[in-house]
């Protein structure tokens, strides 16, 4: 029993726990929500418009 509790505290034990069927569905759902939320948040951010970084205006042709 003592070896089992030490084994579950390691990264491999956590990975083994998270890949079993009931927990795997929850872990997958959380990852989808996190990625979707992050992409929505980043998509709604306004980009900084720096005047020095904009492309130069088009020049008019000489007459």
PyMOL commands that set and color helices and strands:
alter all, ss='L'
color gray80, all
select helices_A, chain A and resi 2-8+11-18+21-44+51-53
alter helices_A, ss='H'
color red, helices_A
deselect
rebuild
show_as cartoon
